[in-house]
Amino acid sequence: MSQTTMSGVINGVDVERLGQTVQAVQQNPSLGASQFRAVNRWINGGHNRSTIKSFYGAGQEDTTRTKPFVLDADEPQVLLGKDQGANPVEFVLHALAACLTTSLVYHAASRGIHIESIESKLEGDLDLQGFLGLSDQVRRGYKQIRASFTVKSDASAKDLEELTKFSPVFDIVSNPVPVSIHIESR
């Protein structure tokens, strides 16, 4: 994010505080290190629940959240669930949409670009043969994700599209991320 000298609020973002954050991380890169956490418990069938509360950022453990966010996941009935929440691959679409939008808004604000509205539609193509173990030739996850945005702004579509590339979730789903899994059996 380029350093901003603006003051005020653009797109709901306090650009002065944003500029101060950018400057602080430039001066002390260790402040950029963050750790986000989720705790998940299985309920029944495909239904499970994650709670999200604690995280580490800006060089310290955050203590501002007084209660956790609770996210239920399940599968639709056609996939043997009870539809008590979006399924995990739908949460990926939500995370990507939210992060692309936030990245677009923050980076636009830092450049003085005003946005009046943003709406997006995401679609992901997945073949159950991979998840069900029926084919080694079929990927278990999304084969492709398409995101289309309608943005009312004073900037060009090309300029706005470039700003979405700063999204951490876009990076996560576009590039391999090492994931370690440890299971303790009791």
Stockholm file with secondary structure:
# STOCKHOLM 1.0

chainA/1-186         MSQTTMSGVINGVDVERLGQTVQAVQQNPSLGASQFRAVNRWINGGHNRSTIKSFYGAGQEDTTRTKPFVLDADEPQVLLGKDQGANPVEFVLHALAACLTTSLVYHAASRGIHIESIESKLEGDLDLQGFLGLSDQVRRGYKQIRASFTVKSDASAKDLEELTKFSPVFDIVSNPVPVSIHIESR
#=GR chainA/1-186 SS CCCCCCCSEETTEEHHHHHHHHHHHHHCGGGGCCEECCEEEEEETTEEEEEECCEEETTEECCCCCSCEEEEECCCGGGTSCCSSCCHHHHHHHHHHHHHHHHHHHHHHHTTCCEEEEEEEEEEECCHHHHTTSCTTSCSSCSEEEEEEEEEESSCHHHHHHHHTTCHHHHHHHSCCCCCCCCCCC
#=GC SS_cons         CCCCCCCSEETTEEHHHHHHHHHHHHHCGGGGCCEECCEEEEEETTEEEEEECCEEETTEECCCCCSCEEEEECCCGGGTSCCSSCCHHHHHHHHHHHHHHHHHHHHHHHTTCCEEEEEEEEEEECCHHHHTTSCTTSCSSCSEEEEEEEEEESSCHHHHHHHHTTCHHHHHHHSCCCCCCCCCCC
//
